[in-house]
Amino acid sequence: MKRVLITALLVLGIGLASPMIASAYNFGDYRSVTLATKGWDALNSGDIEAVLAYTNKCIELYGAQAKKMQASLEGYVEGEKDDIFKMWALNDVATCLFIQAEAYRKANMMDEAKETYQKLVDEYTYGQTWDVGGWFWKPAEAAQERLDAIEAGIDVDFGDSSSATLTTKAWEALNAGDVDLVSTYVNKCLDLYSEKAKEMQASLEGYVEGEKEEIFKMWALNDVATSLFVQAEAYRKADMMDETKETYQKLVDEYTYGQCWDNGGWFWKPAEAAQEKLDAIESGVDVDFGDSSSATLTTKAWEALNKDDLDLVLTYTNKCLKIYEEKAKEMQASLTEYAWETNEEIFSYWALNDVGTCYFIQGEAYKKAGMVPEAKKAFNKVMNEYFYAQCWDANGWFWKPAQAAEQRVQELDEM
């Protein structure tokens, strides 16, 4: 019997929950904020029936008051947090409609989703939602974004709409080659967090240094800067060069001190990477650093060497050196002999191995170009500073760049 009633409710779309269905749920103190919170919890657990019960109860009890508050406004309430909270009924009803529409969308009930998003946009325009992260966002604007995305055929899910989530989803869309979806996530991140990011940028005179936690405190600046880098990369891969340069430049000019955490265990600087891309575009070098890992950069450097492209070799190797040389020096200093026990043990010195290999590749590129002093300098760098570096051969063994570099120097001396 319960399943029949629930099915009927879903067919009806937005409406009052059946008393028999409602009795299965605990509405707590029946306050609008309580019902909205329970609606969020139900959405996160994927329980559309509970979403409808809680959100419809909120609309039933507070919809009339919310409409009165909406009618009293000519725009979004601004100022102190308490001033915005005075529109409690409007805020919570708007939030409940957004939750309800999200539940329909996730259930692939697109007609109901669009109807609910539109109701929110039309009738509760100036509602605002407090995020536990410490800011307000605007459900009607988010609903309009969803409607636009549905109209454009874009499958979009902002998750919890945190800057970290939006940036992660932008990366995923970039890797999938979906420039429209990248822009959707990045623009959402900018809409919510660019103002906070600019405040953080203005408070700094240089890059934050020290413990990882200190750098993470600049979360909005870091994520907005990273998102802009992702967007520029998407434009570049789509050969939209005007948009690419404009976005890189915006990152360099406005979010200079943002930093991005790499899963490998370090921070890199999006604005510096953006400036490198701008310089490469200006010089006509076609460059793609991929995920900017040392392994990727070294592989791309080998490929450029095989094409006898000295400029591209230097672009990839210098990028690797800039990011990983400090770590490579730490690894070199920790050794008194070559790592040897297992392949895994040797691979654990990844930064040393790749930096040493990159210097060797540089030496080879200079040698091919007839630039003997530069070649010797690069080979000597491997021999003197990264002696214990090892390079994995695709045929299944390690070789030692420093030993190969010594042989190359002897060959150059005999020329």
RANORVEN-V437830 format. One record per pair of residues at least 24 apart in sequence whose C-alpha atoms are under 8 Angstrom apart, sorted by the first residue. I is the first residue (numbers start at 0). J is the second residue. Records with the same first field share a line. If there is no record, write none. Layout:
I = J  J
This chain:
5 = 48
12 = 111
13 = 51  55  115
14 = 55
15 = 52  55  56  59
16 = 51  52  55  56
20 = 52
21 = 52
24 = 49  52
26 = 53
29 = 57
30 = 57
31 = 57  61  87  88  91  92
32 = 91
35 = 91  92  94  95
38 = 95  98  99
39 = 98
42 = 98  101  102
45 = 102
47 = 102  103  106
50 = 98  99  102
51 = 99
54 = 92  95  96  98  99
55 = 95
57 = 91  92  95
58 = 92  95
61 = 88  92
62 = 88  89  92
64 = 88  89
65 = 89  90  92  123
66 = 122  123
69 = 122  123  124  125  126
72 = 125
74 = 125
75 = 125  126
76 = 125
83 = 127
86 = 126
89 = 123  125  126  127
90 = 125  126  127  128
91 = 126  127  128
92 = 123  126
93 = 119  123  124  126  127  138  139
94 = 126  127  128  138
97 = 138  139  142
113 = 146
116 = 142  143  145  146
117 = 142  143  146
136 = 191
153 = 179  180
155 = 180  183
157 = 184
160 = 188
161 = 188
162 = 188  192  218  219  222  223
163 = 222
166 = 222  223  225  226
169 = 226  229  230
170 = 229
173 = 229  232  233
176 = 233
177 = 233
178 = 230  233  234  237
181 = 229  230  233
182 = 230
185 = 223  226  227  229  230
188 = 223  226
189 = 223
192 = 219  223
193 = 219  220  223
195 = 219  220
196 = 220  221  223  254
197 = 253  254
200 = 253  254  255  256  257
203 = 256
205 = 256
206 = 256  257  258
207 = 256
214 = 258
217 = 257
220 = 254  256  257  258
221 = 256  257  258  259
222 = 257  258  259
223 = 254  257
224 = 250  254  255  257  258  269  270
225 = 257  258  259  269
228 = 269  270  273
244 = 277
247 = 273  274  276  277
248 = 273  274  277
267 = 322
284 = 310  311
285 = 311
286 = 311  314
288 = 315
291 = 319
292 = 319
293 = 319  323  349  350  353  354
294 = 349  353
297 = 353  356  357
300 = 357  360
301 = 360
304 = 360  363  364
307 = 364  367
308 = 364
309 = 364  365  368
312 = 360  361  364
313 = 361
316 = 357  358  360  361
319 = 353  354  357
320 = 354  357
323 = 350  354
324 = 350  351  354
326 = 350  351
327 = 351  352  354  385
328 = 384  385
331 = 384  385  386  387  388
334 = 387
336 = 387
337 = 387  388
338 = 387
345 = 389
348 = 388
351 = 385  387  388  389
352 = 387  388  389  390
353 = 388  389  390
354 = 385  388
355 = 381  385  386  388  389  400  401
356 = 381  388  389  390  400
359 = 400  401  404
362 = 404
371 = 411
375 = 408  411
378 = 404  405  407  408
379 = 404  405  408
